[in-house]
C-alpha cells in the first residue's frame, strides 16, 4: 500500500473533519489536555493550523496530522501539534509531510514526543533538543 500525504485546504476542513476526527482524538490521548477536540477543529477550520491526511490509492484515509507555525528570527518552524494513524510510516510519507510544511515557509519541523515516539522520529533525522517541563501557577 502506498500512502500519499495531502494538505486539506481550510475551505474543505469542515467536510474532511468527520473522516479524520478519530485519528486526531487518538493522538490527543497522549497530550496534556491543552486543547479539546472542538478547539483543534476550530483552529483547523479557521486556517490557524494545517490539516494533513495520509491517503491510499483508493482515497481511504489512514492517518491525519495538524501543524502550527512559529516564526523565529532565523527559522520558521512547522510544529506538529497532533498526529494519529499511520501518517509517518516511512521515509517517503515523512518527506511528503515536510514538503507540505516547506511550501508554507517552514525551515524546521518540531513536535513534542513521548520517549518511544522520540526514538521513532530519530529515524527521520530528529534530535532531542530539550525536555519541556511546566507547572500551573
N, CA, C and O atoms as CSV, one atom per row, in Angstrom:
chain,resi,resn,atom,element,x,y,z
A,1,UNK,N,N,0.843,-1.174,0.000
A,1,UNK,CA,C,0.000,0.000,0.000
A,1,UNK,C,C,0.892,1.242,0.000
A,1,UNK,O,O,1.837,1.343,0.782
A,2,UNK,N,N,0.581,2.160,-0.871
A,2,UNK,CA,C,1.299,3.413,-0.950
A,2,UNK,C,C,0.434,4.524,-0.371
A,2,UNK,O,O,-0.719,4.697,-0.767
A,3,UNK,N,N,0.999,5.275,0.571
A,3,UNK,CA,C,0.276,6.385,1.167
A,3,UNK,C,C,0.780,7.701,0.582
A,3,UNK,O,O,1.975,7.878,0.342
A,4,UNK,N,N,-0.148,8.607,0.363
A,4,UNK,CA,C,0.171,9.943,-0.112
A,4,UNK,C,C,-0.327,10.934,0.925
A,4,UNK,O,O,-1.482,10.874,1.347
A,5,UNK,N,N,0.544,11.845,1.333
A,5,UNK,CA,C,0.177,12.865,2.304
A,5,UNK,C,C,-0.313,14.088,1.548
A,5,UNK,O,O,0.358,14.590,0.647
A,6,UNK,N,N,-1.490,14.558,1.929
A,6,UNK,CA,C,-2.086,15.714,1.262
A,6,UNK,C,C,-2.497,16.757,2.288
A,6,UNK,O,O,-2.910,16.438,3.403
A,7,UNK,N,N,-2.373,17.994,1.883
A,7,UNK,CA,C,-2.823,19.127,2.680
A,7,UNK,C,C,-4.302,19.346,2.404
A,7,UNK,O,O,-4.732,19.311,1.251
A,8,UNK,N,N,-5.083,19.573,3.456
A,8,UNK,CA,C,-6.509,19.862,3.311
A,8,UNK,C,C,-6.681,21.371,3.450
A,8,UNK,O,O,-6.376,21.946,4.495
A,9,UNK,N,N,-7.169,22.002,2.396
A,9,UNK,CA,C,-7.396,23.446,2.450
A,9,UNK,C,C,-8.467,23.754,3.484
A,9,UNK,O,O,-9.384,22.961,3.703
A,10,UNK,N,N,-8.341,24.910,4.115
A,10,UNK,CA,C,-9.278,25.260,5.191
A,10,UNK,C,C,-10.719,25.278,4.696
A,10,UNK,O,O,-11.641,25.023,5.471
A,11,UNK,N,N,-10.927,25.575,3.417
A,11,UNK,CA,C,-12.278,25.587,2.856
A,11,UNK,C,C,-12.929,24.209,2.871
A,11,UNK,O,O,-14.154,24.092,2.818
A,12,UNK,N,N,-12.100,23.164,2.944
A,12,UNK,CA,C,-12.603,21.788,2.934
A,12,UNK,C,C,-12.425,21.086,4.281
A,12,UNK,O,O,-12.775,19.914,4.420
A,13,UNK,N,N,-11.887,21.792,5.262
A,13,UNK,CA,C,-11.583,21.172,6.554
A,13,UNK,C,C,-12.832,20.668,7.269
A,13,UNK,O,O,-12.813,19.582,7.849
A,14,UNK,N,N,-13.905,21.433,7.237
A,14,UNK,CA,C,-15.134,21.008,7.927
A,14,UNK,C,C,-15.708,19.742,7.293
A,14,UNK,O,O,-16.229,18.877,7.997
A,15,UNK,N,N,-15.615,19.631,5.971
A,15,UNK,CA,C,-16.092,18.436,5.285
A,15,UNK,C,C,-15.221,17.227,5.606
A,15,UNK,O,O,-15.718,16.106,5.720
A,16,UNK,N,N,-13.935,17.461,5.748
A,16,UNK,CA,C,-12.986,16.375,5.993
A,16,UNK,C,C,-12.975,15.947,7.465
A,16,UNK,O,O,-12.609,14.814,7.776
A,17,UNK,N,N,-13.370,16.837,8.359
A,17,UNK,CA,C,-13.221,16.590,9.796
A,17,UNK,C,C,-13.813,15.250,10.254
A,17,UNK,O,O,-13.139,14.520,10.981
A,18,UNK,N,N,-15.044,14.896,9.861
A,18,UNK,CA,C,-15.588,13.606,10.335
A,18,UNK,C,C,-14.723,12.403,9.937
A,18,UNK,O,O,-14.762,11.366,10.600
A,19,UNK,N,N,-13.948,12.538,8.864
A,19,UNK,CA,C,-13.108,11.435,8.390
A,19,UNK,C,C,-11.778,11.340,9.140
A,19,UNK,O,O,-11.135,10.290,9.128
A,20,UNK,N,N,-11.362,12.426,9.790
A,20,UNK,CA,C,-10.060,12.438,10.466
A,20,UNK,C,C,-10.175,12.572,11.979
A,20,UNK,O,O,-9.184,12.418,12.694
A,21,UNK,N,N,-11.359,12.853,12.461
A,21,UNK,CA,C,-11.559,13.142,13.881
A,21,UNK,C,C,-11.025,12.040,14.788
A,21,UNK,O,O,-10.415,12.331,15.817
A,22,UNK,N,N,-11.245,10.775,14.420
A,22,UNK,CA,C,-10.788,9.676,15.284
A,22,UNK,C,C,-9.264,9.627,15.377
A,22,UNK,O,O,-8.720,9.280,16.425
A,23,UNK,N,N,-8.573,9.971,14.290
A,23,UNK,CA,C,-7.105,9.976,14.318
A,23,UNK,C,C,-6.584,11.077,15.231
A,23,UNK,O,O,-5.655,10.863,16.010
A,24,UNK,N,N,-7.189,12.255,15.130
A,24,UNK,CA,C,-6.759,13.370,15.971
A,24,UNK,C,C,-7.107,13.081,17.428
A,24,UNK,O,O,-6.311,13.346,18.328
A,25,UNK,N,N,-8.291,12.542,17.652
A,25,UNK,CA,C,-8.711,12.213,19.020
A,25,UNK,C,C,-7.757,11.209,19.664
A,25,UNK,O,O,-7.406,11.354,20.835
A,26,UNK,N,N,-7.337,10.197,18.913
A,26,UNK,CA,C,-6.412,9.206,19.476
A,26,UNK,C,C,-5.063,9.846,19.797
A,26,UNK,O,O,-4.424,9.483,20.785
A,27,UNK,N,N,-4.632,10.786,18.976
A,27,UNK,CA,C,-3.371,11.477,19.251
A,27,UNK,C,C,-3.493,12.343,20.500
A,27,UNK,O,O,-2.531,12.494,21.253
A,28,UNK,N,N,-4.676,12.909,20.718
A,28,UNK,CA,C,-4.881,13.779,21.874
A,28,UNK,C,C,-4.842,13.019,23.193
A,28,UNK,O,O,-4.630,13.623,24.244
A,29,UNK,N,N,-5.042,11.711,23.154
A,29,UNK,CA,C,-4.982,10.902,24.370
A,29,UNK,C,C,-3.601,10.954,25.011
A,29,UNK,O,O,-3.453,10.707,26.208
A,30,UNK,N,N,-2.593,11.278,24.208
A,30,UNK,CA,C,-1.223,11.357,24.717
A,30,UNK,C,C,-0.808,12.796,24.981
A,30,UNK,O,O,0.336,13.059,25.354
A,31,UNK,N,N,-1.735,13.726,24.788
A,31,UNK,CA,C,-1.449,15.133,25.039
A,31,UNK,C,C,-1.608,15.458,26.510
A,31,UNK,O,O,-1.748,14.571,27.352
A,32,UNK,N,N,-1.585,16.718,26.792
A,32,UNK,CA,C,-1.638,17.162,28.182
A,32,UNK,C,C,-2.914,17.931,28.482
A,32,UNK,O,O,-2.999,18.628,29.493
A,33,UNK,N,N,-3.902,17.808,27.612
A,33,UNK,CA,C,-5.169,18.474,27.846
A,33,UNK,C,C,-5.171,19.955,27.536
A,33,UNK,O,O,-6.059,20.680,27.985
A,34,UNK,N,N,-4.190,20.419,26.774
A,34,UNK,CA,C,-4.125,21.835,26.437
A,34,UNK,C,C,-5.226,22.245,25.453
A,34,UNK,O,O,-5.619,23.410,25.403
A,35,UNK,N,N,-5.714,21.285,24.678
A,35,UNK,CA,C,-6.743,21.555,23.674
A,35,UNK,C,C,-7.850,20.520,23.792
A,35,UNK,O,O,-7.612,19.372,24.170
A,36,UNK,N,N,-9.054,20.943,23.465
A,36,UNK,CA,C,-10.155,19.996,23.301
A,36,UNK,C,C,-10.250,19.670,21.819
A,36,UNK,O,O,-9.682,20.377,20.986
A,37,UNK,N,N,-10.956,18.617,21.496
A,37,UNK,CA,C,-11.144,18.241,20.100
A,37,UNK,C,C,-11.854,19.353,19.332
A,37,UNK,O,O,-11.514,19.625,18.180
A,38,UNK,N,N,-12.832,19.992,19.959
A,38,UNK,CA,C,-13.536,21.098,19.307
A,38,UNK,C,C,-12.606,22.285,19.035
A,38,UNK,O,O,-12.737,22.955,18.011
A,39,UNK,N,N,-11.676,22.541,19.943
A,39,UNK,CA,C,-10.728,23.636,19.731
A,39,UNK,C,C,-9.792,23.329,18.569
A,39,UNK,O,O,-9.477,24.217,17.776
A,40,UNK,N,N,-9.348,22.083,18.462
A,40,UNK,CA,C,-8.483,21.702,17.343
A,40,UNK,C,C,-9.249,21.863,16.034
A,40,UNK,O,O,-8.716,22.396,15.060
A,41,UNK,N,N,-10.489,21.407,16.012
A,41,UNK,CA,C,-11.317,21.560,14.808
A,41,UNK,C,C,-11.438,23.032,14.434
A,41,UNK,O,O,-11.294,23.385,13.263
A,42,UNK,N,N,-11.698,23.884,15.400
A,42,UNK,CA,C,-11.841,25.315,15.148
A,42,UNK,C,C,-10.551,25.899,14.564
A,42,UNK,O,O,-10.596,26.641,13.582
A,43,UNK,N,N,-9.404,25.568,15.162
A,43,UNK,CA,C,-8.128,26.079,14.674
A,43,UNK,C,C,-7.856,25.631,13.238
A,43,UNK,O,O,-7.326,26.398,12.434
A,44,UNK,N,N,-8.220,24.389,12.920
A,44,UNK,CA,C,-8.038,23.869,11.564
A,44,UNK,C,C,-9.000,24.561,10.594
A,44,UNK,O,O,-8.588,25.018,9.528
A,45,UNK,N,N,-10.269,24.636,10.963
A,45,UNK,CA,C,-11.276,25.210,10.064
A,45,UNK,C,C,-11.069,26.703,9.825
A,45,UNK,O,O,-11.448,27.225,8.777
A,46,UNK,N,N,-10.475,27.381,10.787
A,46,UNK,CA,C,-10.200,28.810,10.613
A,46,UNK,C,C,-8.865,29.066,9.909
A,46,UNK,O,O,-8.525,30.212,9.615
A,47,UNK,N,N,-8.117,28.004,9.644
A,47,UNK,CA,C,-6.853,28.151,8.940
A,47,UNK,C,C,-5.678,28.517,9.816
A,47,UNK,O,O,-4.604,28.828,9.302
A,48,UNK,N,N,-5.852,28.490,11.133
A,48,UNK,CA,C,-4.740,28.772,12.038
A,48,UNK,C,C,-3.760,27.600,12.082
A,48,UNK,O,O,-2.555,27.798,12.237
A,49,UNK,N,N,-4.280,26.386,11.945
A,49,UNK,CA,C,-3.465,25.179,11.885
A,49,UNK,C,C,-3.710,24.495,10.549
A,49,UNK,O,O,-4.779,24.637,9.955
A,50,UNK,N,N,-2.711,23.752,10.080
A,50,UNK,CA,C,-2.850,22.943,8.872
A,50,UNK,C,C,-3.414,21.579,9.230
A,50,UNK,O,O,-3.170,21.059,10.319
A,51,UNK,N,N,-4.160,21.012,8.316
A,51,UNK,CA,C,-4.602,19.628,8.426
A,51,UNK,C,C,-3.994,18.866,7.267
A,51,UNK,O,O,-4.112,19.280,6.113
A,52,UNK,N,N,-3.341,17.750,7.571
A,52,UNK,CA,C,-2.766,16.879,6.546
A,52,UNK,C,C,-3.338,15.484,6.739
A,52,UNK,O,O,-3.577,15.048,7.865
A,53,UNK,N,N,-3.553,14.788,5.629
A,53,UNK,CA,C,-4.080,13.427,5.692
A,53,UNK,C,C,-3.187,12.499,4.887
A,53,UNK,O,O,-2.562,12.915,3.911
A,54,UNK,N,N,-3.129,11.237,5.302
A,54,UNK,CA,C,-2.410,10.200,4.566
A,54,UNK,C,C,-3.459,9.295,3.936
A,54,UNK,O,O,-4.238,8.644,4.632
A,55,UNK,N,N,-3.466,9.265,2.589
A,55,UNK,CA,C,-4.479,8.511,1.850
A,55,UNK,C,C,-3.813,7.429,1.006
A,55,UNK,O,O,-2.683,7.584,0.542
A,56,UNK,N,N,-4.546,6.323,0.817
A,56,UNK,CA,C,-4.046,5.272,-0.062
A,56,UNK,C,C,-4.524,5.518,-1.489
A,56,UNK,O,O,-5.116,6.556,-1.784
A,57,UNK,N,N,-4.267,4.567,-2.362
A,57,UNK,CA,C,-4.620,4.694,-3.774
A,57,UNK,C,C,-6.122,4.817,-4.002
A,57,UNK,O,O,-6.559,5.363,-5.015
A,58,UNK,N,N,-6.911,4.307,-3.057
A,58,UNK,CA,C,-8.373,4.354,-3.171
A,58,UNK,C,C,-8.969,5.538,-2.414
A,58,UNK,O,O,-10.178,5.587,-2.188
A,59,UNK,N,N,-8.124,6.492,-2.023
A,59,UNK,CA,C,-8.527,7.683,-1.269
A,59,UNK,C,C,-9.059,7.362,0.121
A,59,UNK,O,O,-9.799,8.155,0.703
A,60,UNK,N,N,-8.686,6.206,0.651
A,60,UNK,CA,C,-9.038,5.869,2.036
A,60,UNK,C,C,-8.002,6.508,2.947
A,60,UNK,O,O,-6.799,6.386,2.717
A,61,UNK,N,N,-8.478,7.191,3.983
A,61,UNK,CA,C,-7.592,7.885,4.907
A,61,UNK,C,C,-7.077,6.909,5.967
A,61,UNK,O,O,-7.842,6.154,6.567
A,62,UNK,N,N,-5.759,6.947,6.179
A,62,UNK,CA,C,-5.114,6.072,7.162
A,62,UNK,C,C,-4.477,6.840,8.315
A,62,UNK,O,O,-3.997,6.230,9.271
A,63,UNK,N,N,-4.467,8.157,8.239
A,63,UNK,CA,C,-3.882,8.958,9.304
A,63,UNK,C,C,-4.087,10.428,9.034
A,63,UNK,O,O,-4.418,10.835,7.920
A,64,UNK,N,N,-3.886,11.219,10.073
A,64,UNK,CA,C,-4.040,12.669,9.955
A,64,UNK,C,C,-3.098,13.356,10.927
A,64,UNK,O,O,-2.713,12.796,11.953
A,65,UNK,N,N,-2.738,14.577,10.579
A,65,UNK,CA,C,-1.879,15.382,11.445
A,65,UNK,C,C,-2.296,16.838,11.338
A,65,UNK,O,O,-2.812,17.282,10.313
A,66,UNK,N,N,-2.062,17.570,12.418
A,66,UNK,CA,C,-2.255,19.010,12.415
A,66,UNK,C,C,-0.911,19.662,12.711
A,66,UNK,O,O,-0.054,19.078,13.374
A,67,UNK,N,N,-0.744,20.872,12.211
A,67,UNK,CA,C,0.510,21.586,12.430
A,67,UNK,C,C,0.234,23.073,12.568
A,67,UNK,O,O,-0.672,23.620,11.939
A,68,UNK,N,N,1.027,23.704,13.396
A,68,UNK,CA,C,1.006,25.161,13.524
A,68,UNK,C,C,2.380,25.672,13.099
A,68,UNK,O,O,3.291,24.887,12.841
A,69,UNK,N,N,2.516,26.973,13.031
A,69,UNK,CA,C,3.795,27.570,12.649
A,69,UNK,C,C,4.219,28.577,13.704
A,69,UNK,O,O,3.400,29.289,14.285
A,70,UNK,N,N,5.528,28.616,13.933
A,70,UNK,CA,C,6.124,29.595,14.834
A,70,UNK,C,C,7.272,30.254,14.082
A,70,UNK,O,O,8.120,29.576,13.502
A,71,UNK,N,N,7.289,31.565,14.098
A,71,UNK,CA,C,8.340,32.314,13.423
A,71,UNK,C,C,9.390,32.768,14.420
A,71,UNK,O,O,9.076,33.350,15.459
A,72,UNK,N,N,10.641,32.493,14.087
A,72,UNK,CA,C,11.787,32.914,14.870
A,72,UNK,C,C,12.664,33.777,13.962
A,72,UNK,O,O,12.455,33.801,12.750
A,73,UNK,N,N,13.636,34.480,14.528
A,73,UNK,CA,C,14.471,35.336,13.673
A,73,UNK,C,C,15.168,34.597,12.530
A,73,UNK,O,O,15.333,35.160,11.447
A,74,UNK,N,N,15.573,33.360,12.751
A,74,UNK,CA,C,16.324,32.638,11.721
A,74,UNK,C,C,15.586,31.460,11.110
A,74,UNK,O,O,16.096,30.839,10.178
A,75,UNK,N,N,14.408,31.136,11.604
A,75,UNK,CA,C,13.686,29.963,11.109
A,75,UNK,C,C,12.181,30.149,11.233
A,75,UNK,O,O,11.689,30.924,12.053
A,76,UNK,N,N,11.480,29.421,10.403
A,76,UNK,CA,C,10.025,29.275,10.535
A,76,UNK,C,C,9.807,27.794,10.826
A,76,UNK,O,O,10.139,26.934,10.010
A,77,UNK,N,N,9.247,27.512,11.993
A,77,UNK,CA,C,9.102,26.128,12.454
A,77,UNK,C,C,7.686,25.637,12.171
A,77,UNK,O,O,6.705,26.263,12.573
A,78,UNK,N,N,7.598,24.508,11.474
A,78,UNK,CA,C,6.340,23.779,11.340
A,78,UNK,C,C,6.254,22.850,12.538
A,78,UNK,O,O,7.027,21.897,12.643
A,79,UNK,N,N,5.326,23.116,13.437
A,79,UNK,CA,C,5.218,22.361,14.685
A,79,UNK,C,C,4.060,21.386,14.574
A,79,UNK,O,O,2.911,21.798,14.417
A,80,UNK,N,N,4.356,20.097,14.655
A,80,UNK,CA,C,3.320,19.062,14.583
A,80,UNK,C,C,2.578,19.069,15.916
A,80,UNK,O,O,3.136,18.701,16.949
A,81,UNK,N,N,1.321,19.488,15.882
A,81,UNK,CA,C,0.550,19.596,17.116
A,81,UNK,C,C,-0.076,18.263,17.498
A,81,UNK,O,O,-0.039,17.876,18.665
A,82,UNK,N,N,-0.649,17.559,16.530
A,82,UNK,CA,C,-1.230,16.230,16.776
A,82,UNK,C,C,-1.048,15.367,15.535
A,82,UNK,O,O,-1.118,15.859,14.409
A,83,UNK,N,N,-0.814,14.073,15.750
A,83,UNK,CA,C,-0.673,13.142,14.637
A,83,UNK,C,C,-1.163,11.774,15.080
A,83,UNK,O,O,-0.739,11.258,16.115
A,84,UNK,N,N,-2.052,11.192,14.298
A,84,UNK,CA,C,-2.575,9.875,14.628
A,84,UNK,C,C,-2.749,9.027,13.383
A,84,UNK,O,O,-2.843,9.551,12.274
A,85,UNK,N,N,-2.789,7.735,13.565
A,85,UNK,CA,C,-2.917,6.809,12.436
A,85,UNK,C,C,-1.563,6.395,11.927
A,85,UNK,O,O,-0.612,6.258,12.697
A,86,UNK,N,N,-1.474,6.197,10.637
A,86,UNK,CA,C,-0.246,5.720,10.015
A,86,UNK,C,C,0.345,6.793,9.109
A,86,UNK,O,O,0.705,6.502,7.969
A,87,UNK,N,N,0.450,8.007,9.587
A,87,UNK,CA,C,0.916,9.093,8.728
A,87,UNK,C,C,2.398,8.964,8.397
A,87,UNK,O,O,2.776,8.992,7.226
A,88,UNK,N,N,3.238,8.822,9.418
A,88,UNK,CA,C,4.676,8.703,9.150
A,88,UNK,C,C,5.080,7.268,9.386
A,88,UNK,O,O,5.436,6.871,10.496
A,89,UNK,N,N,5.018,6.508,8.328
A,89,UNK,CA,C,5.399,5.103,8.442
A,89,UNK,C,C,6.656,4.794,7.654
A,89,UNK,O,O,7.237,3.717,7.787
A,90,UNK,N,N,7.072,5.749,6.829
A,90,UNK,CA,C,8.277,5.519,6.053
A,90,UNK,C,C,8.888,6.851,5.633
A,90,UNK,O,O,8.299,7.911,5.846
A,91,UNK,N,N,10.052,6.786,5.046
A,91,UNK,CA,C,10.764,7.998,4.636
A,91,UNK,C,C,9.968,8.813,3.614
A,91,UNK,O,O,10.004,10.043,3.642
A,92,UNK,N,N,9.256,8.144,2.719
A,92,UNK,CA,C,8.524,8.854,1.663
A,92,UNK,C,C,7.374,9.689,2.225
A,92,UNK,O,O,7.209,10.846,1.838
A,93,UNK,N,N,6.581,9.123,3.129
A,93,UNK,CA,C,5.474,9.905,3.676
A,93,UNK,C,C,5.998,11.038,4.562
A,93,UNK,O,O,5.398,12.112,4.613
A,94,UNK,N,N,7.103,10.805,5.251
A,94,UNK,CA,C,7.703,11.872,6.038
A,94,UNK,C,C,8.173,12.999,5.129
A,94,UNK,O,O,7.968,14.175,5.427
A,95,UNK,N,N,8.802,12.634,4.024
A,95,UNK,CA,C,9.258,13.641,3.060
A,95,UNK,C,C,8.076,14.434,2.521
A,95,UNK,O,O,8.165,15.653,2.381
A,96,UNK,N,N,6.979,13.765,2.218
A,96,UNK,CA,C,5.801,14.452,1.707
A,96,UNK,C,C,5.274,15.462,2.727
A,96,UNK,O,O,4.905,16.580,2.366
A,97,UNK,N,N,5.239,15.066,3.996
A,97,UNK,CA,C,4.787,15.980,5.035
A,97,UNK,C,C,5.729,17.179,5.132
A,97,UNK,O,O,5.272,18.317,5.247
A,98,UNK,N,N,7.023,16.937,5.086
A,98,UNK,CA,C,7.995,18.030,5.134
A,98,UNK,C,C,7.827,18.961,3.941
A,98,UNK,O,O,7.941,20.178,4.086
A,99,UNK,N,N,7.560,18.406,2.767
A,99,UNK,CA,C,7.352,19.234,1.576
A,99,UNK,C,C,6.144,20.155,1.746
A,99,UNK,O,O,6.187,21.316,1.340
A,100,UNK,N,N,5.074,19.646,2.342
A,100,UNK,CA,C,3.888,20.473,2.594
A,100,UNK,C,C,4.244,21.626,3.526
A,100,UNK,O,O,3.828,22.763,3.305
A,101,UNK,N,N,5.013,21.328,4.566
A,101,UNK,CA,C,5.418,22.366,5.507
A,101,UNK,C,C,6.378,23.366,4.855
A,101,UNK,O,O,6.281,24.568,5.099
A,102,UNK,N,N,7.299,22.875,4.031
A,102,UNK,CA,C,8.233,23.752,3.312
A,102,UNK,C,C,7.492,24.703,2.378
A,102,UNK,O,O,7.862,25.870,2.251
A,103,UNK,N,N,6.449,24.202,1.727
A,103,UNK,CA,C,5.671,25.045,0.817
A,103,UNK,C,C,5.037,26.223,1.546
A,103,UNK,O,O,4.677,27.222,0.924
A,104,UNK,N,N,4.903,26.108,2.852
A,104,UNK,CA,C,4.336,27.179,3.666
A,104,UNK,C,C,5.419,27.915,4.448
A,104,UNK,O,O,5.131,28.613,5.420
A,105,UNK,N,N,6.667,27.753,4.014
A,105,UNK,CA,C,7.774,28.533,4.552
A,105,UNK,C,C,8.575,27.895,5.668
A,105,UNK,O,O,9.530,28.504,6.149
A,106,UNK,N,N,8.228,26.702,6.097
A,106,UNK,CA,C,8.952,26.074,7.207
A,106,UNK,C,C,10.388,25.750,6.814
A,106,UNK,O,O,10.663,25.274,5.713
A,107,UNK,N,N,11.289,26.022,7.745
A,107,UNK,CA,C,12.689,25.642,7.575
A,107,UNK,C,C,13.088,24.548,8.565
A,107,UNK,O,O,14.156,23.949,8.447
A,108,UNK,N,N,12.210,24.296,9.546
A,108,UNK,CA,C,12.419,23.234,10.529
A,108,UNK,C,C,11.075,22.597,10.844
A,108,UNK,O,O,10.020,23.201,10.651
A,109,UNK,N,N,11.136,21.358,11.336
A,109,UNK,CA,C,9.947,20.663,11.830
A,109,UNK,C,C,10.209,20.296,13.282
A,109,UNK,O,O,11.269,19.770,13.619
A,110,UNK,N,N,9.239,20.576,14.130
A,110,UNK,CA,C,9.343,20.213,15.540
A,110,UNK,C,C,8.047,19.565,15.999
A,110,UNK,O,O,7.013,19.680,15.340
A,111,UNK,N,N,8.113,18.892,17.119
A,111,UNK,CA,C,6.939,18.308,17.745
A,111,UNK,C,C,7.306,17.774,19.110
A,111,UNK,O,O,8.452,17.394,19.352
A,112,UNK,N,N,6.341,17.747,19.995
A,112,UNK,CA,C,6.547,17.136,21.306
A,112,UNK,C,C,6.363,15.633,21.125
A,112,UNK,O,O,5.533,15.193,20.329
A,113,UNK,N,N,7.139,14.853,21.863
A,113,UNK,CA,C,7.064,13.409,21.682
A,113,UNK,C,C,7.313,12.678,22.989
A,113,UNK,O,O,8.131,13.088,23.813
A,114,UNK,N,N,6.586,11.586,23.154
A,114,UNK,CA,C,6.868,10.670,24.258
A,114,UNK,C,C,8.177,9.954,23.935
A,114,UNK,O,O,8.602,9.963,22.780
A,115,UNK,N,N,8.827,9.334,24.919
A,115,UNK,CA,C,10.120,8.691,24.654
A,115,UNK,C,C,10.099,7.694,23.493
A,115,UNK,O,O,11.020,7.686,22.676
A,116,UNK,N,N,9.068,6.860,23.408
A,116,UNK,CA,C,9.009,5.874,22.312
A,116,UNK,C,C,8.884,6.563,20.963
A,116,UNK,O,O,9.494,6.136,19.982
A,117,UNK,N,N,8.101,7.617,20.915
A,117,UNK,CA,C,7.925,8.349,19.664
A,117,UNK,C,C,9.207,9.086,19.304
A,117,UNK,O,O,9.574,9.151,18.131
A,118,UNK,N,N,9.887,9.640,20.293
A,118,UNK,CA,C,11.149,10.322,20.033
A,118,UNK,C,C,12.166,9.361,19.417
A,118,UNK,O,O,12.911,9.736,18.511
A,119,UNK,N,N,12.193,8.116,19.913
A,119,UNK,CA,C,13.102,7.120,19.332
A,119,UNK,C,C,12.718,6.841,17.882
A,119,UNK,O,O,13.595,6.704,17.029
A,120,UNK,N,N,11.418,6.754,17.589
A,120,UNK,CA,C,10.958,6.529,16.214
A,120,UNK,C,C,11.356,7.698,15.320
A,120,UNK,O,O,11.849,7.492,14.211
A,121,UNK,N,N,11.147,8.911,15.791
A,121,UNK,CA,C,11.422,10.094,14.972
A,121,UNK,C,C,12.909,10.272,14.692
A,121,UNK,O,O,13.274,10.966,13.743
A,122,UNK,N,N,13.769,9.666,15.491
A,122,UNK,CA,C,15.204,9.732,15.211
A,122,UNK,C,C,15.520,9.117,13.854
A,122,UNK,O,O,16.496,9.504,13.212
A,123,UNK,N,N,14.705,8.163,13.413
A,123,UNK,CA,C,14.878,7.563,12.085
A,123,UNK,C,C,14.745,8.598,10.974
A,123,UNK,O,O,15.279,8.423,9.878
A,124,UNK,N,N,14.033,9.666,11.269
A,124,UNK,CA,C,13.757,10.697,10.268
A,124,UNK,C,C,14.610,11.941,10.484
A,124,UNK,O,O,14.313,13.008,9.946
A,125,UNK,N,N,15.664,11.798,11.269
A,125,UNK,CA,C,16.607,12.887,11.446
A,125,UNK,C,C,16.326,13.818,12.610
A,125,UNK,O,O,17.013,14.828,12.760
A,126,UNK,N,N,15.334,13.510,13.438
A,126,UNK,CA,C,15.048,14.357,14.589
A,126,UNK,C,C,16.081,14.129,15.681
A,126,UNK,O,O,16.573,13.015,15.864
A,127,UNK,N,N,16.401,15.187,16.399
A,127,UNK,CA,C,17.275,15.132,17.560
A,127,UNK,C,C,16.528,15.705,18.743
A,127,UNK,O,O,15.789,16.680,18.605
A,128,UNK,N,N,16.716,15.099,19.915
A,128,UNK,CA,C,16.121,15.673,21.116
A,128,UNK,C,C,16.883,16.941,21.465
A,128,UNK,O,O,18.111,16.938,21.543
A,129,UNK,N,N,16.143,18.027,21.675
A,129,UNK,CA,C,16.772,19.307,21.997
A,129,UNK,C,C,16.595,19.657,23.452
A,129,UNK,O,O,17.497,20.223,24.070
A,130,UNK,N,N,15.440,19.328,24.012
A,130,UNK,CA,C,15.183,19.680,25.399
A,130,UNK,C,C,13.974,18.904,25.877
A,130,UNK,O,O,13.280,18.265,25.086
A,131,UNK,N,N,13.728,18.963,27.157
A,131,UNK,CA,C,12.551,18.352,27.738
A,131,UNK,C,C,11.680,19.477,28.276
A,131,UNK,O,O,12.155,20.327,29.029
A,132,UNK,N,N,10.452,19.486,27.907
A,132,UNK,CA,C,9.533,20.508,28.376
A,132,UNK,C,C,9.030,20.148,29.765
A,132,UNK,O,O,8.556,19.037,30.003
A,133,UNK,N,N,9.141,21.088,30.661
A,133,UNK,CA,C,8.568,20.932,31.995
A,133,UNK,C,C,7.630,22.104,32.214
A,133,UNK,O,O,7.804,23.165,31.615
A,134,UNK,N,N,6.624,21.914,33.080
A,134,UNK,CA,C,5.706,23.014,33.351
A,134,UNK,C,C,5.062,22.834,34.712
A,134,UNK,O,O,5.070,21.749,35.294
A,135,UNK,N,N,4.511,23.916,35.193
A,135,UNK,CA,C,3.695,23.884,36.386
A,135,UNK,C,C,2.587,24.916,36.226
A,135,UNK,O,O,2.779,25.954,35.592
A,136,UNK,N,N,1.463,24.632,36.788
A,136,UNK,CA,C,0.354,25.576,36.753
A,136,UNK,C,C,0.531,26.570,37.882
A,136,UNK,O,O,0.788,26.172,39.018
A,137,UNK,N,N,0.399,27.851,37.595
A,137,UNK,CA,C,0.570,28.887,38.637
A,137,UNK,C,C,-0.741,29.647,38.842
A,137,UNK,O,O,-0.805,30.555,39.671
